[in-house]
């Protein structure tokens, strides 16, 4: 039980140090509010707009769909390495997996998430 106590004490000291450091930094930082402090800085160029324009969310959807399908394709590599050992059952399982991927792609296509406007 003493091993657990030492780990608990270590975690409490660690959390206390982290919280204490953040609070100390908040209280001792300089509080200077200059007019240009919150303005956008564009590498020495004059700011063209005070507020940034709207960003098309289609980029996020395409990036998210890419990440999802890319991660799922990674699961095909272990199957390819062991395909001879897995036999017919492994082949059926991978076709089911690819079918589920294809259904996800059809769903994204029907929701028009893959089209630019």
Secondary structure, DSSP 8 states (H G I E B T S, - for coil): -HHHHHHHHHHHHHHHHHHHHHHHHHHHS-----TTTTS--BTTB--S-SS-----THHHHHHHHHHHHHHHHHHHHHHHHTHHHHHHHHHHHHHHHHHHHHHHHHHHHHTTTT---
